[in-house]
Amino acid sequence: MAITRRSFLKIAGGSALASATWQGFGCDIWKSAARRNPDIKVIPTQCQGCGANRCAVFAYVRNGRVWKIEGNPEANNNLGTVCPRGHGYIHELYDPHRIKQPLKRNESGGYEPISWEQAFSEISTQLNLIMMDNGPQSVFWLHYPMANAALGFRFMHSLGSPNIFSHGSTCFTARNAAFNATCGGLPGVDLKNSRYTIIVGRNPSGGIKLQQMKDLTYAKENGGKIVVVDPRHSETAIIADEWLPVKPGTDLALILAMLNVIIEEGLYDKDFVKKNTVGFDRLQDEIIAYPPEWAEKVCDIPKDTIYRVARELAANKPTALVHRGYHGGYGASYKNSFQTARAIAIINAVIGNYERKGGLYMPLRPELGELKEGGHPSPDIPQIPKADGSGIPGRYPAGSYSDGITHAIPELALSGELKAGIVYHSNPARTNPNPQRVIAGYKKLDLLVVIDCIMSETASMAHYVLPESFYLERDDNVDTVHSAKTGQLTMVQQVVKPLHDTKNLLEIISGLAQGVGIGRYFTFSLDDLNGYRLKPFGITLAELKEKGLISVGEPWKEGFRKAATPSGKIEIYSEKLDKWGVDPLPRWQEPLVTPDTADPHSFRLLHGKQALQTNSMTVHIPILMEASKRTDSVRLLMNRQRAAAIGLEDGDTVRLRSQIGSGNIRVRLTDGLHPSAVWLPSGFGIFSRHLTAVYGMGISYNDFCPTYFDPVVGHCMSSEIIVRVEKA
């Protein structure tokens, strides 16, 4: 059954909303309240149903209760639309399983409610003792980096610790590092105006990039061609003109071969390459080693197809592009992910599409004002190196200071380097590889504080759980819309009053800061902070709250600008990488592991998003889980011919085993998957017993993924998993 707006709304009206567990949304109560006061307020805010899009929306409030949300048509990221996850996520506001007040773990392992005053006092006392004995570098902060990220950095820098982490090492850090090394930043993609678009391992339909899907549809309707390179026939492949079922882990071979064709046949943009790149001559010498005849044997794409697609891409230059991707084939997936992303950055350069209509462009991000301009000095950045080795030559030289290596935290805790941590809006026990190792590490900590709205797997291990107000109940920092041709300002703003004894992040951090002696860095209110952020634009906070979204600055214009690289140009050959001992040019590199071709039960385990769920963040919401059930989405995909060879039929339950884990799941057979792989949807396998509605539903690829560290960035190589699949 395909999910449509009609079927989604039918699910919403027919199950979760009417169930006994959702009495807060009961229809009779709703109708009664509406008769008493039918007035509706429409309040602009920003959706938090995923961490990537930050869509501007309007929340409808009737009788003090949220009724629905609709997209803001002026927003760059969603253009007036809202995805199923955004619609479903608002239901967490009234979830009876929400954390309603601060909790402290007791001696029996359960949790008892405490006051905020007690929580702040006890946590700050323990932090002080830990730092006295082990130094501030023994404390870490892990967050999902959204608009509030600056508060986490300010808190940790005030303590004197550099150990700030995001989920990036399990998602996008290889891609970011590669584009940073090549062109000095992460570009946007002008899909709407592209005449020829190649999407490698990215699925904006399943990951729901609303603007990108609208732009792809517009381009296709106006004669543009879309080619999807993916081991799986993804949701995006459905609208594509051509699907290339590449062998998993070999995207690099395909891109190198396409570069070979474009360069050897002189199809590149000679003027752009001469003026705006460095190292092309070295690439010319290197690329002759990678003809399509070689790549065909490596990546399972016919050589004639490689020749044709490369020529078609070049023929449409500069109004053509290879998508810069996200997680997919090279965000943090393989040992060769960094060099794959480098090759993709370079192939865009040789067709001369940087800062061109229909190509890549550096997004316009407004420069927000800072607190120090209002007399609130920023703490010094600690000179202590990050404990995980991010950005340190000889360890993980291309690693990001801002993101760190989140899956290194358990190892650092087990070794005793990290003693205490605060986890905000993140759930590493479920979303990091090798959960048993993660649990062992986090349980070794002397102090674990989790700031969340629900009792996630990580919250269920914490010494203290501090409930943040839900996004519809709070204001957040003023934010900038990213990956856009027009600078825009937006923010999460309070729609309804908090239902429980919860606080926003600034209130929580300020309470902790007073107790650990850094209160002087938190003497401002959230309105003060946002006022300073808006000051450079001459916009008041009241104006932004009224409109929800304001465009600022001049729109993007064509024309190559100096890159944020040492040379100021796109660095095809990177001297910096060479100094670090990293290949300065992308060269072929095998994946770390390969299925045993002699064993019919041996497969590579892949994973990806579905449009109904945001990783593990939304699966506990009954309306979204019901949608997943009704679409029968919680299945393992397997190539039909491979399944027949081992006696499997559609719907059979199979047993997966890797070197670290095992689990059972029903199988769905398909012709739309490379035969060497099986594929799992992300987000399932919830094992927090507090989330009773979804406990034990499905399995997660993280249960099978060993703890790996890519040698350049430190990312987790989450698709380097070999599993044995048998009928259960």
C-alpha positions in Angstrom: 0.0 0.0 0.0 1.5 3.4 -1.0 1.2 6.1 1.6 -0.7 9.2 0.3 -2.0 12.3 1.9 -5.4 10.7 1.9 -4.3 7.4 3.5 -2.1 9.2 6.0 -5.0 11.4 7.2 -7.2 8.3 7.2 -4.7 6.6 9.5 -4.5 9.7 11.7 -8.3 9.9 12.1 -8.9 6.2 12.4 -6.4 4.8 14.9 -4.1 6.7 17.2 -6.2 9.7 17.8 -9.2 7.6 18.8 -7.3 5.1 20.9 -7.6 5.0 24.7 -3.9 5.8 25.1 -4.6 9.2 23.4 -7.4 10.5 25.6 -5.8 13.9 25.5 -6.7 14.0 21.8 -10.1 12.4 22.2 -12.6 13.6 19.6 -15.5 14.1 22.1 -13.4 16.3 24.3 -12.2 18.2 21.2 -15.7 18.8 19.9 -17.0 20.0 23.2 -14.1 22.4 23.6 -14.6 23.7 20.1 -18.2 24.5 20.8 -17.3 26.5 23.8 -14.7 28.6 22.0 -14.3 28.1 18.3 -11.6 30.8 17.9 -8.4 29.7 16.3 -4.9 31.3 16.7 -2.3 30.8 14.0 1.2 31.1 15.3 4.4 30.8 13.1 7.1 28.5 14.4 9.7 26.0 13.0 9.0 22.3 12.8 11.4 20.0 14.7 10.1 16.7 13.3 13.6 16.0 11.9 17.0 17.6 12.5 17.8 18.5 8.9 15.1 20.7 7.3 14.0 23.1 10.0 10.8 23.9 8.0 9.0 27.1 8.8 5.3 26.3 9.7 2.2 27.8 11.1 0.7 26.1 14.2 -3.1 26.3 14.6 -4.3 26.5 18.2 -7.9 26.0 19.3 -8.9 26.4 22.9 -5.3 26.3 24.0 -4.6 23.1 22.2 -2.6 22.5 19.0 -4.9 21.4 16.2 -2.5 21.1 13.2 0.4 22.6 11.4 0.8 23.9 7.8 3.9 24.9 5.9 5.0 28.5 5.4 5.0 29.1 1.6 7.8 31.6 1.9 10.2 29.2 3.5 13.2 28.0 1.3 13.3 24.6 2.8 9.7 23.4 2.5 7.9 25.9 0.2 4.6 25.7 2.1 4.6 21.9 2.6 4.9 19.6 5.7 5.9 16.0 5.5 4.2 13.1 7.4 6.9 13.2 10.1 6.2 16.8 10.8 2.4 16.2 11.0 2.9 13.2 13.2 5.5 14.7 15.5 3.1 17.3 16.9 1.4 14.4 18.7 4.3 14.1 21.1 3.1 17.3 22.7 0.2 15.2 24.3 2.0 11.9 24.6 1.3 10.4 28.1 4.8 9.0 28.1 6.4 12.4 28.1 8.8 13.2 31.0 6.8 15.5 33.1 9.4 16.6 35.7 13.1 16.1 36.6 13.9 12.5 37.5 16.7 10.9 39.5 17.8 7.3 39.4 17.4 5.5 42.7 19.3 2.6 44.2 16.9 0.1 42.8 17.5 1.4 39.2 14.1 3.1 39.0 13.4 6.8 38.8 11.9 9.2 41.3 10.7 12.7 40.6 12.7 15.6 42.1 12.6 19.4 42.0 14.6 21.4 39.5 16.4 23.0 42.5 17.5 19.6 43.7 18.5 18.5 40.2 20.6 21.6 39.6 22.2 21.4 43.0 23.1 17.7 42.9 24.3 17.6 39.3 26.5 20.7 39.7 28.0 19.4 42.9 28.9 16.1 41.1 30.3 17.9 38.1 32.5 20.1 40.3 33.9 17.0 42.1 34.6 15.2 38.9 36.4 18.2 37.4 38.4 18.8 40.5 39.7 15.2 40.3 40.0 14.8 36.5 39.9 18.2 34.9 37.2 19.8 32.7 38.4 17.6 29.8 36.8 14.6 31.5 33.3 16.1 30.8 31.5 15.9 27.4 28.4 17.4 25.8 26.5 15.5 23.0 23.7 17.1 21.1 21.9 17.1 17.8 23.2 20.4 16.4 20.2 22.6 15.7 19.5 26.2 16.5 20.4 25.7 20.2 23.9 24.3 19.5 25.6 27.6 20.4 24.4 27.2 24.0 26.1 23.9 24.4 29.4 25.2 23.0 29.1 28.2 25.4 28.5 26.0 28.4 31.3 23.6 27.6 33.8 26.3 26.7 32.9 28.1 30.0 33.9 24.9 31.8 37.1 24.7 29.9 36.3 21.5 27.9 36.5 21.0 24.2 34.6 17.8 24.2 31.5 18.7 22.2 30.0 16.1 20.0 27.1 15.7 17.5 25.7 12.7 15.6 27.8 13.7 12.6 30.3 10.8 12.7 27.4 8.4 12.2 25.9 10.5 9.4 27.7 13.2 7.3 31.3 13.9 8.5 33.1 12.2 5.6 31.1 14.2 3.1 31.6 17.5 4.9 35.3 17.0 5.4 35.7 16.2 1.7 33.9 19.2 0.5 35.7 21.4 3.0 39.1 20.1 1.7 38.1 20.6 -1.9 36.0 23.8 -2.1 36.1 25.2 1.5 32.5 24.4 2.5 29.4 22.4 1.8 27.6 23.7 -1.3 23.9 23.7 -2.1 22.4 22.1 -5.2 20.3 24.0 -7.8 18.2 21.0 -8.7 15.4 23.2 -10.1 17.5 24.6 -12.9 19.7 21.6 -13.6 19.3 20.0 -17.0 21.1 16.8 -15.9 21.2 15.6 -12.3 23.0 12.6 -11.0 22.1 11.6 -7.4 24.6 9.1 -5.8 23.3 7.3 -2.8 21.0 10.1 -1.7 17.3 9.7 -1.3 15.6 13.1 -0.8 12.2 11.5 -1.2 12.7 9.0 1.7 14.8 11.5 3.7 12.1 14.1 2.8 13.9 17.2 1.5 10.7 18.9 0.5 12.3 21.7 -1.5 14.6 19.3 -3.3 11.7 17.0 -4.3 9.7 20.0 -5.6 12.8 21.2 -7.5 13.5 17.7 -9.0 9.9 17.4 -10.1 10.0 20.9 -11.7 13.2 20.1 -13.5 11.9 16.8 -14.8 8.6 18.4 -16.1 10.8 21.0 -17.9 12.9 18.5 -19.7 15.7 17.8 -17.2 17.0 14.3 -16.8 17.6 12.6 -13.5 19.9 9.6 -12.9 19.9 7.8 -9.6 22.9 5.8 -8.6 22.0 3.5 -5.7 22.1 -0.2 -4.8 18.4 0.1 -4.0 15.6 1.3 -6.3 14.7 4.1 -3.8 11.7 6.4 -3.6 13.7 9.0 -5.5 14.6 6.4 -8.2 10.8 6.1 -8.9 10.8 9.6 -10.4 14.2 9.3 -12.1 14.7 8.7 -15.8 17.4 6.1 -15.1 18.5 3.9 -12.2 22.0 2.6 -12.0 22.1 -0.3 -9.4 25.7 0.2 -8.4 27.5 -2.5 -6.3 27.5 -1.2 -2.7 30.7 0.5 -1.7 31.9 1.1 -5.3 30.5 4.6 -6.1 34.1 5.8 -6.1 35.0 3.6 -9.0 32.0 4.8 -11.0 32.9 8.5 -10.4 36.6 7.9 -11.2 35.6 6.3 -14.5 33.3 9.2 -15.4 36.1 11.6 -14.7 38.3 9.5 -17.0 35.8 9.9 -19.8 35.3 13.6 -19.3 39.0 14.4 -19.0 40.4 12.0 -21.6 37.8 13.1 -24.2 38.4 16.8 -23.4 34.8 17.3 -22.3 35.6 19.3 -19.3 35.2 23.1 -18.8 38.8 24.2 -19.7 38.3 27.8 -18.9 36.8 27.2 -15.5 39.4 24.6 -14.6 42.2 26.9 -15.6 41.0 29.9 -13.6 39.4 28.3 -10.6 41.1 25.1 -9.7 44.5 23.8 -8.7 46.0 20.4 -9.3 44.1 19.4 -12.5 47.3 18.4 -14.3 48.0 15.9 -11.5 44.5 14.5 -11.8 45.0 14.1 -15.6 48.0 11.9 -14.9 46.2 9.9 -12.3 42.8 9.4 -14.0 44.1 7.4 -16.9 44.2 4.4 -14.5 40.4 4.3 -14.3 38.7 3.7 -17.6 35.1 2.5 -17.7 36.3 -1.0 -18.8 38.0 -1.3 -15.4 35.1 0.3 -13.5 32.5 -2.1 -15.0 34.2 -5.1 -13.3 34.3 -3.2 -9.9 30.9 -1.5 -9.7 28.7 -3.7 -11.9 27.6 -0.8 -14.2 28.2 -1.6 -17.9 31.0 0.3 -19.5 28.8 1.6 -22.2 26.5 3.1 -19.6 29.4 4.8 -17.9 30.6 6.3 -21.2 27.1 7.5 -22.1 26.2 9.0 -18.7 29.6 10.8 -18.4 29.1 12.3 -21.9 25.6 13.3 -21.2 26.6 15.0 -17.9 29.4 16.9 -19.7 27.2 17.8 -22.6 24.8 19.7 -20.3 27.6 21.6 -18.4 27.5 23.9 -16.6 23.7 23.4 -16.0 24.3 19.9 -14.6 25.4 18.5 -11.3 26.3 15.4 -9.3 24.4 15.8 -6.0 26.6 16.6 -3.0 24.7 14.0 -1.0 24.1 13.5 2.7 24.4 10.2 4.5 23.8 7.7 1.8 26.8 6.3 -0.1 29.5 8.5 1.4 28.4 10.5 4.4 29.8 8.0 6.9 29.2 4.6 5.2 32.4 3.1 3.9 36.2 3.2 4.3 36.3 5.0 0.9 33.5 7.5 1.8 35.9 10.5 2.2 37.5 9.9 -1.2 34.1 9.2 -2.8 32.9 12.6 -1.7 36.2 14.2 -2.8 35.7 12.7 -6.3 32.1 14.1 -6.4 33.3 17.5 -5.5 35.9 17.3 -8.2 33.7 16.0 -11.0 31.4 19.0 -10.4 34.4 21.3 -10.7 35.6 19.9 -14.0 32.2 20.5 -15.6 32.5 24.1 -14.3 29.2 24.3 -12.4 30.3 25.9 -9.1 28.4 29.1 -8.5 26.4 28.6 -11.7 22.7 28.3 -12.3 21.7 24.6 -12.4 25.0 23.7 -10.6 26.4 24.0 -7.1 26.5 27.2 -5.1 27.6 28.3 -1.6 24.4 28.9 0.4 23.7 32.3 1.8 23.7 32.2 5.5 23.1 35.5 7.3 25.8 36.4 9.9 23.9 36.6 13.2 24.8 39.1 15.9 26.6 37.9 19.0 26.1 38.2 22.7 29.5 39.9 23.2 28.2 42.9 21.3 25.8 43.4 24.2 28.4 43.1 27.0 28.2 39.4 27.4 31.8 38.1 26.7 32.3 34.7 25.2 34.4 32.2 27.0 37.8 31.3 25.6 38.0 28.3 23.3 39.9 25.6 25.4 43.4 24.8 24.1 43.1 21.2 25.3 42.8 18.8 22.3 39.6 16.9 21.9 39.8 13.6 23.6 38.6 11.7 20.4 41.5 13.0 18.3 39.3 15.0 15.9 41.3 17.4 13.7 44.6 16.2 15.1 47.3 15.1 12.6 48.3 11.6 13.2 44.9 10.7 14.6 41.9 11.8 12.7 43.2 14.9 10.8 40.1 15.8 8.8 37.8 15.3 11.8 35.5 18.1 12.8 35.9 20.1 16.0 32.2 20.9 16.0 31.0 17.4 15.4 33.7 15.2 16.9 33.4 11.4 16.9 30.3 10.5 18.8 30.8 6.8 18.7 34.2 7.3 20.4 32.5 8.4 23.6 32.0 4.8 24.9 35.6 3.9 24.3 36.8 7.1 26.1 34.5 6.4 29.0 35.7 2.8 29.3 39.3 4.0 29.2 38.6 6.5 32.0 39.3 9.6 29.9 35.6 10.7 30.1 33.9 10.7 33.5 30.7 12.7 33.0 28.5 13.7 30.1 25.4 15.7 29.2 23.3 14.3 26.3 20.8 16.8 24.7 18.3 15.8 22.0 20.3 12.7 21.1 20.0 9.0 21.7 23.4 7.3 21.2 22.3 4.0 22.8 20.0 3.4 19.9 21.6 5.5 17.1 25.3 4.6 17.4 26.8 1.3 16.2 27.4 -1.6 18.5 24.8 -0.7 21.2 26.2 -3.2 23.8 29.5 -1.4 23.6 27.7 2.0 23.9 25.8 0.9 26.9 28.9 -0.5 28.6 30.7 2.8 28.0 27.9 5.1 29.2 27.3 3.0 32.3 30.9 3.4 33.2 30.4 7.2 33.6 30.3 8.6 37.0 27.6 11.0 35.9 25.2 10.9 33.0 22.6 13.6 32.5 20.1 13.4 29.7 17.9 16.3 28.5 15.0 15.0 26.5 11.2 14.8 26.2 10.9 11.0 26.4 12.6 8.2 28.2 14.8 7.0 25.3 17.3 4.2 25.6 20.0 6.7 26.6 17.7 8.5 29.1 16.9 5.0 30.6 20.6 4.8 31.7 21.0 8.3 33.0 21.6 9.3 36.6 19.4 12.3 36.0 16.8 13.1 33.4 15.9 16.7 32.8 12.7 17.3 30.7 13.0 19.9 28.0 9.8 21.6 27.0 8.5 20.3 23.7 9.2 22.6 20.7 5.6 23.8 20.6 5.9 24.9 24.2 9.1 26.9 24.0 11.2 29.6 22.3 14.6 28.7 20.8 17.5 30.6 19.4 16.9 32.6 16.2 18.0 30.3 13.4 19.1 30.7 9.8 17.6 28.6 7.0 20.5 26.7 5.4 21.3 25.5 1.8 19.4 28.5 0.3 19.9 31.1 -2.4 18.3 33.7 -0.2 19.2 34.3 3.4 16.3 33.7 5.8 15.8 34.0 9.5 13.4 31.9 11.4 12.9 30.4 14.9 11.0 28.0 17.1 8.6 30.0 19.1 6.2 29.0 21.9 2.7 28.0 20.6 1.1 26.8 23.8 2.1 27.0 27.5 4.1 24.0 28.9 1.8 21.2 30.0 4.3 19.9 32.6 7.2 21.0 34.8 9.6 21.4 32.0 12.1 24.1 30.9 13.8 25.3 27.7 17.5 24.6 27.2 18.8 28.0 28.2 16.9 27.7 31.5 18.4 24.3 32.1 22.0 25.3 31.2 21.7 28.5 33.3 20.6 26.5 36.3 23.6 24.2 36.0 26.0 27.1 35.3 25.2 28.8 38.6 26.2 25.7 40.5 29.5 25.0 38.6 30.7 28.6 38.9 30.2 29.8 35.4 27.0 31.8 35.9 28.7 35.0 34.7 28.5 33.6 31.2 24.7 33.1 31.4 23.4 36.4 32.7 21.1 37.0 29.7 17.6 35.9 28.8 16.6 34.2 25.6 14.9 37.4 24.4 18.2 39.2 25.0 20.1 36.5 23.1 17.7 36.6 20.1 17.7 40.4 20.2 21.5 40.5 19.7 21.2 37.9 17.0 18.8 40.0 15.0 20.5 43.3 15.6 22.7 43.3 12.4 19.5 43.2 10.3 17.5 45.9 12.0 14.8 43.4 12.8 13.1 43.2 16.2 12.2 39.9 17.9 8.6 40.9 17.9 8.7 41.3 14.1 10.2 37.9 13.6 7.7 36.2 15.9 4.9 37.8 14.1 6.0 36.8 10.6 7.8 33.5 11.5 10.3 33.9 8.7 12.1 37.0 7.2 14.3 37.1 4.2 17.5 39.2 4.5 20.4 40.3 2.4 20.9 40.1 -1.4 19.9 37.0 -3.2 22.5 34.7 -4.7 24.0 35.7 -8.0 26.1 33.7 -10.5 29.8 34.1 -10.5 32.7 32.1 -8.9 33.8 33.6 -5.6 37.1 33.0 -3.7 36.9 29.6 -2.0 37.6 29.1 1.6 40.7 27.0 0.8 44.4 27.8 1.2 44.6 28.6 -2.5 41.3 30.4 -2.7 40.4 27.9 -5.5 38.9 24.5 -5.8 41.6 22.1 -4.7 41.6 19.1 -6.9 45.0 18.2 -5.5 45.1 19.1 -1.8 48.5 20.0 -0.3 46.9 20.0 3.1 45.8 16.3 2.7 49.3 15.4 1.5 50.8 16.9 4.6 48.5 14.9 6.7 49.5 11.7 5.0 46.1 11.4 3.2 45.8 10.8 -0.5 45.8 14.3 -2.0 43.9 13.0 -5.0 41.0 10.6 -4.9 42.3 7.1 -5.8 40.4 3.8 -5.9 40.1 2.3 -2.4 38.3 -1.0 -1.7 35.6 -1.1 0.9 36.7 -2.4 4.3 34.8 -5.7 4.0 33.2 -7.7 1.2 30.5 -10.5 1.3 31.7 -14.0 0.8 30.8 -14.8 -2.8 31.1 -18.5 -2.1 28.5 -18.4 0.6 24.9 -17.9 -0.7 23.9 -16.6 2.8 26.5 -13.8 2.9 25.3 -10.2 2.3 26.3 -6.6 2.9 23.8 -4.9 5.2 22.6 -1.5 4.0 20.2 0.9 5.5 18.3 4.1 4.8 15.4 6.3 5.6 11.7 5.9 4.9 9.4 8.9 4.6 7.3 8.0 7.7 10.1 8.0 10.3 13.0 10.2 11.5 15.6 7.7 12.7 14.6 6.6 16.2 13.2 10.0 17.0 9.6 9.5 15.8 8.9 5.7 15.9 7.4 5.9 19.4 4.6 8.1 18.2 1.6 5.8 17.7 0.2 7.6 14.6 3.5 7.2 12.7 4.1 3.7 13.9 0.6 2.8 12.8 1.4 4.2 9.3 4.6 2.1 9.2 2.6 -1.0 10.1 -0.2 -0.4 7.6 2.3 0.1 4.8 4.2 -3.0 6.0 7.4 -1.0 6.1 9.2 -2.8 8.9 10.8 -5.4 6.7 14.3 -6.4 5.4 14.6 -6.0 1.6 16.3 -8.8 -0.3 17.0 -9.4 -4.0 14.4 -11.9 -5.3 16.9 -14.2 -7.1 19.2 -14.3 -4.1 16.3 -15.3 -1.9 15.2 -18.1 -4.2 18.7 -19.5 -4.1 18.5 -20.0 -0.3 14.8 -21.1 -0.2 13.2 -17.9 1.0 9.7 -16.6 0.1 8.2 -13.2 0.5 7.1 -12.7 4.1 9.4 -15.3 5.6 11.0 -14.5 8.9 14.8 -14.5 8.6 17.7 -14.5 11.1 20.5 -12.0 10.6 23.9 -12.6 12.2 27.0 -10.4 12.1 30.2 -10.7 14.1 28.6 -8.7 17.0 24.8 -9.2 16.8 21.8 -11.1 15.6 18.1 -10.5 15.1 14.9 -11.7 13.4 12.8 -9.8 10.9 10.3 -10.5 8.0 11.8 -10.3 4.5 10.4 -8.5 1.5 11.6 -9.7 -1.9 12.3 -7.2 -4.6 14.0 -6.9 -8.0 15.0 -3.4 -7.0 18.1 -4.2 -4.9 21.7 -5.2 -5.8 22.0 -8.9 -5.2 25.0 -8.5 -2.9 23.1 -6.6 -0.3 20.1 -6.6 2.0 18.5 -3.4 3.2 17.0 -2.3 6.5 14.9 0.9 7.2 16.4 3.1 9.9 14.8 4.0 13.2 13.4 0.7 14.4 14.6 -1.8 17.0 13.5 0.4 20.0 14.5 -1.3 23.3 13.6 1.3 25.9 11.0 -0.4 28.0 9.5 3.0 28.8 8.3 3.2 25.2 5.8 0.4 25.4 3.9 1.1 22.1 7.0 0.3 20.0 9.2 -1.8 22.2 10.8 -4.6 20.2 9.4 -3.4 16.8 11.9 -4.3 14.1 15.7 -4.3 14.3 18.4 -1.7 13.7 21.5 -1.9 11.5 23.4 -0.6 14.5 22.8 -3.9 16.2 25.1 -5.5 13.6 27.7 -2.8 13.1 31.1 -3.2 14.8 32.8 -0.1 16.3 34.9 1.2 13.4 36.8 4.5 13.0 37.6 5.7 9.5 41.3 6.7 9.5 40.8 10.2 8.0 37.7 11.6 9.6 36.9 8.9 12.3 33.4 8.2 11.0 31.7 5.0 11.8 31.6 3.2 8.3 28.1 2.1 9.0 27.7 0.1 5.8 30.8 -2.0 6.3 28.7 -4.8 7.8 28.6 -8.4 6.5 25.6 -10.5 7.7 24.6 -14.1 7.3 20.9 -14.4 6.5 19.0 -17.6 7.0 15.4 -18.6 7.5 14.4 -18.4 11.1 
